[in-house]
Amino acid sequence: MARGWGRSTGGSYESAWPAYVPVAERRKQASKEAATLRKNGRKVTPVVIEGRKITTTFWGKAWCDNLESYSDYANRLPRGRSYVRSGAIVHLEIGDAKIEAIVRGSSTYTVKLVIKALGRARWDAVIDECSGQVTSLVELLGGKLSRGVMEIVTDRVRGIFPSPREIDLSCSCPDWATMCKHVAAAMYGVGARLDHKPELLFRLRGVDATQLIAKSVGRAATKAARPRPRALADDALADIFGIEMDAAPTRPVAPKAARVRKPPAAKPTSRSRNSFRTR
């Protein structure tokens, strides 16, 4: 149940909800608030939406789709979409297991979301299911891997997105609702931020995206280095046929033919030479 301000007048209750702030005025106030924070030395990173679409890339859309799949958030999400489109998020920062935001509504409110770290067993299961299929961090962060891999990573139960029970929501506004419009705006703002920095999702859940790459590359290297098995090992042949196999067959070498040396010709004797002369 939402909580507002009110006062009793003559036994009746007069509602004193803050007046509606038009979108243009809210955007102007948010810009002014950001300028004031910067002047005071505060680094601010507002969420700026171009056009009607809050997200345009795979990871941003996947985050918002997951957010909208939970009935716990259904009633408050539409106001959050309106706020984030109007530029009401003065500042949004995604850190280790936490999200902090400054949202401008009828006043300036601080939103803090604490996200439970992804369980070791669940993350290991994601790594095992994706093993051998993720070879590039660029493709992973670009959402350009196979449909099967991306479905594993973004699965509502087994993937890396948080469920409502893993998120602790708080806002400085007076709304009693767990998911007020300022919190909803911050949640959509996360989707818009993941459009440009998808690596922040892994930081938010306390896991290292490179572990998906390392296991895939390691498995591929092991497979490439593994020797190809012979059709049938030599020792198996020896067992089957009862013969010993040489290390490698050799071609028989024909013996060289013996070289026959001719005897030297006989020299004529002096007698023979004289006999020719007397004839």
One Martini backbone bead per residue (centre of mass of N, CA, C, O) as a GRO file, in nm:
protein
  279
    1MET     BB    1   0.096   0.036   0.023
    2ALA     BB    2   0.067   0.360  -0.016
    3ARG     BB    3   0.231   0.662   0.089
    4GLY     BB    4   0.122   0.975   0.216
    5TRP     BB    5   0.007   1.285   0.259
    6GLY     BB    6  -0.181   1.441   0.542
    7ARG     BB    7  -0.488   1.594   0.674
    8SER     BB    8  -0.701   1.700   0.917
    9THR     BB    9  -1.050   1.832   0.839
   10GLY     BB   10  -1.319   1.815   1.016
   11GLY     BB   11  -1.291   1.481   0.997
   12SER     BB   12  -1.135   1.501   0.740
   13TYR     BB   13  -0.948   1.393   0.453
   14GLU     BB   14  -0.665   1.549   0.305
   15SER     BB   15  -0.495   1.532   0.036
   16ALA     BB   16  -0.111   1.559  -0.014
   17TRP     BB   17  -0.008   1.506  -0.282
   18PRO     BB   18   0.205   1.558  -0.501
   19ALA     BB   19   0.240   1.724  -0.767
   20TYR     BB   20   0.243   1.705  -1.088
   21VAL     BB   21   0.518   1.655  -1.310
   22PRO     BB   22   0.619   1.739  -1.590
   23VAL     BB   23   0.842   1.624  -1.808
   24ALA     BB   24   0.994   1.887  -1.877
   25GLU     BB   25   1.036   1.971  -1.580
   26ARG     BB   26   1.186   1.718  -1.484
   27ARG     BB   27   1.425   1.747  -1.677
   28LYS     BB   28   1.514   2.024  -1.575
   29GLN     BB   29   1.563   1.942  -1.277
   30ALA     BB   30   1.770   1.718  -1.332
   31SER     BB   31   1.981   1.898  -1.468
   32LYS     BB   32   2.019   2.088  -1.227
   33GLU     BB   33   2.107   1.871  -1.022
   34ALA     BB   34   2.360   1.777  -1.174
   35ALA     BB   35   2.505   2.052  -1.171
   36THR     BB   36   2.525   2.076  -0.864
   37LEU     BB   37   2.689   1.818  -0.810
   38ARG     BB   38   2.934   1.897  -0.983
   39LYS     BB   39   3.000   2.160  -0.828
   40ASN     BB   40   3.046   1.966  -0.557
   41GLY     BB   41   3.225   1.711  -0.684
   42ARG     BB   42   3.024   1.521  -0.826
   43LYS     BB   43   2.996   1.224  -0.990
   44VAL     BB   44   2.787   1.197  -1.279
   45THR     BB   45   2.551   0.941  -1.440
   46PRO     BB   46   2.324   0.971  -1.649
   47VAL     BB   47   2.015   0.883  -1.803
   48VAL     BB   48   1.989   0.860  -2.159
   49ILE     BB   49   1.710   0.882  -2.380
   50GLU     BB   50   1.660   0.787  -2.717
   51GLY     BB   51   1.357   0.808  -2.751
   52ARG     BB   52   1.136   0.535  -2.673
   53LYS     BB   53   1.365   0.346  -2.632
   54ILE     BB   54   1.544   0.212  -2.372
   55THR     BB   55   1.643  -0.030  -2.551
   56THR     BB   56   1.879  -0.188  -2.820
   57THR     BB   57   2.019  -0.431  -2.694
   58PHE     BB   58   2.055  -0.737  -2.576
   59TRP     BB   59   2.114  -0.682  -2.265
   60GLY     BB   60   1.900  -0.467  -2.215
   61LYS     BB   61   1.656  -0.636  -2.302
   62ALA     BB   62   1.702  -0.879  -2.113
   63TRP     BB   63   1.670  -0.725  -1.849
   64CYS     BB   64   1.378  -0.619  -1.900
   65ASP     BB   65   1.245  -0.892  -1.949
   66ASN     BB   66   1.307  -1.002  -1.668
   67LEU     BB   67   1.166  -0.780  -1.506
   68GLU     BB   68   0.872  -0.832  -1.653
   69SER     BB   69   0.838  -1.146  -1.550
   70TYR     BB   70   0.752  -1.022  -1.271
   71SER     BB   71   0.474  -0.979  -1.073
   72ASP     BB   72   0.593  -0.802  -0.839
   73TYR     BB   73   0.638  -0.545  -1.064
   74ALA     BB   74   0.391  -0.472  -1.248
   75ASN     BB   75   0.250  -0.208  -1.114
   76ARG     BB   76   0.531  -0.011  -1.125
   77LEU     BB   77   0.673  -0.003  -1.408
   78PRO     BB   78   0.535   0.217  -1.584
   79ARG     BB   79   0.642   0.463  -1.417
   80GLY     BB   80   0.939   0.398  -1.463
   81ARG     BB   81   0.941   0.440  -1.769
   82SER     BB   82   0.856   0.737  -1.762
   83TYR     BB   83   1.098   0.842  -1.595
   84VAL     BB   84   1.337   0.750  -1.774
   85ARG     BB   85   1.244   0.903  -2.035
   86SER     BB   86   1.246   1.198  -1.880
   87GLY     BB   87   1.528   1.216  -1.717
   88ALA     BB   88   1.522   1.144  -1.388
   89ILE     BB   89   1.814   1.026  -1.395
   90VAL     BB   90   2.089   1.170  -1.259
   91HIS     BB   91   2.202   0.892  -1.129
   92LEU     BB   92   2.407   0.591  -1.214
   93GLU     BB   93   2.540   0.299  -1.033
   94ILE     BB   94   2.743   0.010  -1.097
   95GLY     BB   95   2.841  -0.247  -0.881
   96ASP     BB   96   2.916  -0.453  -0.628
   97ALA     BB   97   2.611  -0.567  -0.556
   98LYS     BB   98   2.514  -0.268  -0.668
   99ILE     BB   99   2.272   0.014  -0.674
  100GLU     BB  100   2.289   0.365  -0.756
  101ALA     BB  101   2.049   0.644  -0.723
  102ILE     BB  102   1.922   0.952  -0.874
  103VAL     BB  103   1.587   1.080  -0.843
  104ARG     BB  104   1.352   1.284  -1.015
  105GLY     BB  105   1.064   1.429  -0.893
  106SER     BB  106   0.917   1.619  -0.666
  107SER     BB  107   1.199   1.524  -0.583
  108THR     BB  108   1.498   1.408  -0.438
  109TYR     BB  109   1.610   1.067  -0.472
  110THR     BB  110   1.735   0.771  -0.311
  111VAL     BB  111   1.871   0.474  -0.455
  112LYS     BB  112   1.897   0.128  -0.323
  113LEU     BB  113   2.059  -0.172  -0.446
  114VAL     BB  114   2.080  -0.511  -0.342
  115ILE     BB  115   2.276  -0.776  -0.477
  116LYS     BB  116   2.302  -1.095  -0.499
  117ALA     BB  117   2.525  -1.314  -0.536
  118LEU     BB  118   2.622  -1.552  -0.733
  119GLY     BB  119   2.626  -1.868  -0.711
  120ARG     BB  120   2.864  -2.101  -0.753
  121ALA     BB  121   2.695  -2.336  -0.867
  122ARG     BB  122   2.547  -2.170  -1.084
  123TRP     BB  123   2.796  -2.068  -1.236
  124ASP     BB  124   2.920  -2.346  -1.300
  125ALA     BB  125   2.679  -2.438  -1.471
  126VAL     BB  126   2.709  -2.225  -1.690
  127ILE     BB  127   2.995  -2.299  -1.776
  128ASP     BB  128   2.936  -2.595  -1.855
  129GLU     BB  129   2.709  -2.534  -2.071
  130CYS     BB  130   2.920  -2.330  -2.237
  131SER     BB  131   3.127  -2.519  -2.307
  132GLY     BB  132   3.289  -2.454  -2.618
  133GLN     BB  133   3.100  -2.172  -2.707
  134VAL     BB  134   3.308  -1.954  -2.578
  135THR     BB  135   3.566  -1.751  -2.759
  136SER     BB  136   3.444  -1.445  -2.711
  137LEU     BB  137   3.403  -1.150  -2.544
  138VAL     BB  138   3.284  -0.975  -2.764
  139GLU     BB  139   3.046  -1.166  -2.835
  140LEU     BB  140   2.923  -1.181  -2.557
  141LEU     BB  141   2.876  -0.865  -2.512
  142GLY     BB  142   2.719  -0.855  -2.803
  143GLY     BB  143   2.519  -1.103  -2.834
  144LYS     BB  144   2.667  -1.316  -3.075
  145LEU     BB  145   2.578  -1.581  -2.998
  146SER     BB  146   2.421  -1.841  -2.960
  147ARG     BB  147   2.107  -1.909  -2.863
  148GLY     BB  148   2.175  -2.125  -2.652
  149VAL     BB  149   2.373  -1.959  -2.481
  150MET     BB  150   2.188  -1.710  -2.417
  151GLU     BB  151   1.970  -1.880  -2.271
  152ILE     BB  152   2.147  -1.969  -2.038
  153VAL     BB  153   2.240  -1.688  -1.927
  154THR     BB  154   1.914  -1.570  -1.925
  155ASP     BB  155   1.785  -1.747  -1.742
  156ARG     BB  156   1.557  -1.715  -1.489
  157VAL     BB  157   1.688  -1.955  -1.308
  158ARG     BB  158   2.000  -2.029  -1.431
  159GLY     BB  159   2.103  -1.760  -1.466
  160ILE     BB  160   2.230  -1.413  -1.401
  161PHE     BB  161   1.973  -1.300  -1.323
  162PRO     BB  162   1.781  -1.148  -1.097
  163SER     BB  163   1.563  -1.197  -0.847
  164PRO     BB  164   1.357  -1.059  -0.619
  165ARG     BB  165   1.495  -1.225  -0.372
  166GLU     BB  166   1.791  -1.085  -0.466
  167ILE     BB  167   1.650  -0.799  -0.392
  168ASP     BB  168   1.719  -0.490  -0.226
  169LEU     BB  169   1.493  -0.230  -0.162
  170SER     BB  170   1.548   0.139  -0.173
  171CYS     BB  171   1.392   0.459  -0.067
  172SER     BB  172   1.351   0.808   0.026
  173CYS     BB  173   1.071   0.791  -0.017
  174PRO     BB  174   0.723   0.777   0.114
  175ASP     BB  175   0.680   0.510  -0.014
  176TRP     BB  176   0.567   0.183   0.080
  177ALA     BB  177   0.654   0.054  -0.157
  178THR     BB  178   0.889  -0.154  -0.272
  179MET     BB  179   0.806  -0.058  -0.575
  180CYS     BB  180   0.876   0.224  -0.676
  181LYS     BB  181   0.916   0.453  -0.930
  182HIS     BB  182   1.220   0.501  -0.868
  183VAL     BB  183   1.311   0.209  -0.872
  184ALA     BB  184   1.201   0.141  -1.153
  185ALA     BB  185   1.377   0.345  -1.299
  186ALA     BB  186   1.649   0.223  -1.213
  187MET     BB  187   1.603  -0.056  -1.344
  188TYR     BB  188   1.585   0.059  -1.633
  189GLY     BB  189   1.859   0.204  -1.624
  190VAL     BB  190   2.025  -0.053  -1.631
  191GLY     BB  191   1.947  -0.138  -1.915
  192ALA     BB  192   2.064   0.118  -2.053
  193ARG     BB  193   2.359   0.069  -1.951
  194LEU     BB  194   2.397  -0.219  -2.087
  195ASP     BB  195   2.409  -0.118  -2.377
  196HIS     BB  196   2.719  -0.001  -2.317
  197LYS     BB  197   2.783  -0.196  -2.034
  198PRO     BB  198   2.765  -0.532  -2.001
  199GLU     BB  199   2.994  -0.597  -1.786
  200LEU     BB  200   2.826  -0.500  -1.529
  201LEU     BB  201   2.663  -0.757  -1.479
  202PHE     BB  202   2.899  -0.934  -1.372
  203ARG     BB  203   2.972  -0.746  -1.141
  204LEU     BB  204   2.698  -0.748  -0.996
  205ARG     BB  205   2.719  -1.083  -0.959
  206GLY     BB  206   3.025  -1.171  -0.898
  207VAL     BB  207   3.157  -1.235  -1.190
  208ASP     BB  208   3.367  -1.391  -1.448
  209ALA     BB  209   3.356  -1.386  -1.787
  210THR     BB  210   3.638  -1.525  -1.860
  211GLN     BB  211   3.561  -1.815  -1.767
  212LEU     BB  212   3.410  -1.889  -2.024
  213ILE     BB  213   3.657  -1.866  -2.210
  214ALA     BB  214   3.873  -2.044  -2.076
  215LYS     BB  215   3.726  -2.318  -2.099
  216SER     BB  216   3.686  -2.318  -2.405
  217VAL     BB  217   3.983  -2.287  -2.490
  218GLY     BB  218   4.095  -2.528  -2.329
  219ARG     BB  219   3.927  -2.746  -2.473
  220ALA     BB  220   4.023  -2.688  -2.761
  221ALA     BB  221   4.328  -2.739  -2.707
  222THR     BB  222   4.301  -3.033  -2.611
  223LYS     BB  223   4.174  -3.142  -2.871
  224ALA     BB  224   4.409  -3.059  -3.065
  225ALA     BB  225   4.644  -3.220  -2.894
  226ARG     BB  226   4.516  -3.478  -2.945
  227PRO     BB  227   4.584  -3.776  -3.055
  228ARG     BB  228   4.538  -3.980  -3.312
  229PRO     BB  229   4.401  -4.270  -3.349
  230ARG     BB  230   4.459  -4.573  -3.436
  231ALA     BB  231   4.298  -4.820  -3.577
  232LEU     BB  232   4.530  -5.033  -3.457
  233ALA     BB  233   4.719  -5.135  -3.236
  234ASP     BB  234   5.006  -5.317  -3.217
  235ASP     BB  235   4.942  -5.475  -2.952
  236ALA     BB  236   4.669  -5.578  -3.055
  237LEU     BB  237   4.776  -5.739  -3.291
  238ALA     BB  238   4.952  -5.929  -3.121
  239ASP     BB  239   4.717  -6.053  -2.957
  240ILE     BB  240   4.548  -6.162  -3.200
  241PHE     BB  241   4.799  -6.297  -3.393
  242GLY     BB  242   5.079  -6.366  -3.247
  243ILE     BB  243   5.262  -6.110  -3.314
  244GLU     BB  244   5.532  -5.912  -3.398
  245MET     BB  245   5.583  -5.565  -3.417
  246ASP     BB  246   5.727  -5.339  -3.583
  247ALA     BB  247   5.791  -5.014  -3.578
  248ALA     BB  248   5.888  -5.030  -3.893
  249PRO     BB  249   5.884  -5.079  -4.207
  250THR     BB  250   6.115  -5.236  -4.439
  251ARG     BB  251   6.311  -5.225  -4.722
  252PRO     BB  252   6.465  -5.431  -4.911
  253VAL     BB  253   6.812  -5.479  -4.993
  254ALA     BB  254   7.001  -5.523  -5.250
  255PRO     BB  255   7.274  -5.672  -5.340
  256LYS     BB  256   7.570  -5.607  -5.451
  257ALA     BB  257   7.746  -5.650  -5.717
  258ALA     BB  258   8.017  -5.805  -5.811
  259ARG     BB  259   8.328  -5.704  -5.910
  260VAL     BB  260   8.486  -5.769  -6.215
  261ARG     BB  261   8.817  -5.834  -6.279
  262LYS     BB  262   9.042  -5.796  -6.522
  263PRO     BB  263   9.303  -5.929  -6.661
  264PRO     BB  264   9.597  -5.860  -6.765
  265ALA     BB  265   9.776  -5.822  -7.033
  266ALA     BB  266  10.016  -5.982  -7.206
  267LYS     BB  267  10.343  -5.947  -7.264
  268PRO     BB  268  10.568  -5.943  -7.494
  269THR     BB  269  10.842  -6.108  -7.584
  270SER     BB  270  11.157  -6.094  -7.721
  271ARG     BB  271  11.121  -6.345  -7.897
  272SER     BB  272  10.886  -6.259  -8.056
  273ARG     BB  273  11.011  -6.010  -8.186
  274ASN     BB  274  11.240  -6.169  -8.343
  275SER     BB  275  11.061  -6.352  -8.517
  276PHE     BB  276  10.960  -6.128  -8.706
  277ARG     BB  277  11.233  -6.055  -8.827
  278THR     BB  278  11.312  -6.344  -8.962
  279ARG     BB  279  11.060  -6.363  -9.172
   0.00000   0.00000   0.00000
